[in-house]
Amino acid sequence: MSRNLDQSRSLQKRAEKLIPGGVNSPVRAFGSVGGDPPFLVRGQGAHVWDADGNRYIDYVGSWGPLILGHAAPEVIEAIVQAARNGTSFGASTPTEADLAALVIDAFPAIEKVRFVSSGTEATMSAIRLARAATGRKIIVKFEGCYHGHSDALLVKAGSGVATLGIPGSAGVPEEFVAFTLALPYNDVPAVVAAFDKFKGQLACVIVEPVVGNMGCVLPTPGYLAALRLITAREGTLLIFDEVMTGFRVAFGGASELYNIKPDLTTLGKIIGGGLPVGAYGGPAKLMDMVAPVGPVYQAGTLSGNPLAMAAGIATLCQLKANRQGFYKQLDEMAGNLVAGVTLAAKEAGIAMTANRVGSMFTFFFTDRQVTDWQSASTCDTVKFGRFHGALLDAGVWLPPSQFEAAFLSAAHTQGDIEDTIAAAREALALL
Ligand SMILES: *Cc1c(COP(=O)(O)O)cnc(C)c1O
């Protein structure tokens, strides 16, 4: 049943000599699930192929961007056309405002937007802007939420206590995260306590409105509204990090789904259609604090890159063309997939809790409800690793960590879903 992975193994050996861990982003190394990471050579629709010719039904989707599937014809055509006219100028091109208009149209809270090249840059810049706008230093984030790898946001939180953060990575001086407060997610009293303790000092609250980065975790009813209420009252900016959820859980992201208007929104992933793009946006009066209009410096050699803009525009236009129908269908198909796999787990007597919003979901190996980092960490990660490996052998590729969200794309068919459920049933029976 095991696949041939000879080519991937030798490619990994070569890469490890040249690149730390052989990878350019850590989780690709399969550290938390074990097994050999396949090297991919092709993607088409819902499927990817590795260097040994094995085919997989892909639920990673490049970690979120590929909502239309791999190599969507409209997107590829747009990139090729743009490339023929030059790949980068370091001067303005018409397509930047085209993509900006699409983003602003989708997010009522955004009047002006600035494009950068990654989600990390987007959140880092939004926080700089929030500190400038409020004249305050302390930022609030939540345990288990990931906002990219900038110093101030790499904070491992203490368990449930409103203490100032300690660095979650070597090389980040304690002083750099001294102004980062990490609180438990879905815990309104913890937020209230922090606002009491640091009255008048909190610049912003940054949150994944639906968390993807501890696995898929939903906001409890009223949680986002409570964040909106308290931040507005205290003059603190609310930042929705919609790098993953923007154009994923709804066209207008979690802001649309839960009907909340944050002060600043960060975007990435889908807005680049598989090319490197991030963005941050908000009301004109805030965004006009950014250089060259205002005093908040932020720049980028490849920002607004014409290929990336073309891919983003092609993707968003495709989503917008059948806005209601598109998300409804993805939601139904993902619902079928998740129902099928959880039923299979139940039949196999395996404790599993599935969380899902639209086409983003996680199968947690625990009997607990997963609502925050503490409950997520009750998962049996060894079991998840074995499940992951068995699915790979059966030609199904889930994200290689228990604490990541999986994604369905518009390219997945009913047949892919049935094959996945069948593979999961076999894998679960063997655990
Ligand atoms: C992926 C992600 C980021 C970081 O984006 P990069 O493009 O990887 O730098 C930030 N925030 C959230 C919510 C993400 O999912």
PDBQT file of the ligand as one rigid body, heavy atoms in Angstrom, charges set to zero:
ROOT
HETATM    1  C1  LIG A 501      -0.851  32.726   6.256  1.00  0.00    +0.000 C 
HETATM    2  C2  LIG A 501      -1.213  33.719   7.263  1.00  0.00    +0.000 A 
HETATM    3  C3  LIG A 501      -0.401  34.820   7.552  1.00  0.00    +0.000 A 
HETATM    4  C4  LIG A 501       0.981  34.989   6.972  1.00  0.00    +0.000 C 
HETATM    5  O1  LIG A 501       0.948  35.147   5.591  1.00  0.00    +0.000 OA
HETATM    6  P1  LIG A 501       2.314  34.874   4.763  1.00  0.00    +0.000 P 
HETATM    7  O2  LIG A 501       1.941  35.237   3.377  1.00  0.00    +0.000 OA
HETATM    8  O3  LIG A 501       2.617  33.414   4.971  1.00  0.00    +0.000 OA
HETATM    9  O4  LIG A 501       3.360  35.745   5.345  1.00  0.00    +0.000 OA
HETATM   10  C5  LIG A 501      -0.877  35.786   8.424  1.00  0.00    +0.000 A 
HETATM   11  N1  LIG A 501      -2.072  35.660   8.994  1.00  0.00    +0.000 NA
HETATM   12  C6  LIG A 501      -2.882  34.610   8.764  1.00  0.00    +0.000 A 
HETATM   13  C7  LIG A 501      -4.225  34.545   9.419  1.00  0.00    +0.000 C 
HETATM   14  C8  LIG A 501      -2.474  33.595   7.902  1.00  0.00    +0.000 A 
HETATM   15  O5  LIG A 501      -3.264  32.540   7.698  1.00  0.00    +0.000 OA
ENDROOT
TORSDOF 0
